[in-house]
Amino acid sequence: MSERFYLYDEVEDTRTRFVSFMGEHQRFDLAIVTSSRYYGKQLVLDIQSSRFAIIGSDDLEEPGYIEHAYNLSAEEAEELRSFLSELV
């Protein structure tokens, strides 16, 4: 067996916020991970859909980004975007 080549292997303390809310169109169950690894952005995991993305304020302004990352309709994405804009 050949030696494994690591690009990085680090341990870091993080802060995780678990939040669940009901929008007009769907329920969201999220884990929001804050770490120094993502240059001020947060790792947002949608627990129900098993989808995640690294999100910052610039990503929230990117047309279609939330819809694509979380496989949401425009209305559902707007609910999530509205919530996340309060955090980032």
N, C-alpha and C positions, 0 to 999 in steps of 0.2 A: 504494500500500500504506500502510495506516495505521500509526502508531507503536505499537510493542509496549508494553503497560502491565505492568510488573513489580511483583509484590507484594514480592518480595525476590530478590536475586541475590548470594549470598555464597559464599565459599570458606572451609572450615574443616578443620583437621587432625583426623583421627579415628583411633581405634584399632580394628582389626578382628581378631577371633579366629575362626579357621576350626576347626571341630570336627566330627568324625564319630563316631557311636557306634551300636551295635546294641542295640536294646531287645528285649524279649520278643516284640513284635508287628511291629516295623518298624525299618529303618535310618533314621537322621537325619543329614543333611549340612547343617550350619548355618554361616552367617556371622553373627557377632554384632558389631554396630557400636556403639561407644561414642562419644558426641558430647555436647557441652554443649547442643545444640539441643533435646533432648527432655526437659529438666527432670529429669535423673537416670534416665530410662528408657533402654532399649537397643532398637535396631532389630535384630530377629531375622529373618533371611532363611532360609527352607527352600529350599535350592538345588534339590533334586529336584522339589519341587512348584511352584516359582516363586511361593510365597506368602510374605508377610512381615507383621509386625505390630510396633508399638512396645509394648514390654513392660516393666512395672514390677511390683513386688510386689503392688500392688493389682489388677493385671490377672490375675495368677496365681490370686488368690482369687475372682475373678468367675466364677460358675457358667456353664459353656458357652462362655466366651470363647476358650480355646485350641482347643476343638473346632471352633468356627465359623471362627476366623481361619486355621487350617491345614487345615480339612476333614478332621478326624481322628475316629476312633471314641473313645469314652470311655476305653478301655484305652490306645490310642495316645497320646491327649492326656495321660493321667496319667503316662506315661513321659517325655514332653517337659516337662510341668509339674514333675516331680520333678527333672529335670536343671536346668531354668532357675531353680528356687528356690535352687539352690546359687550362682547367679551374681548374682541381684538382691537 
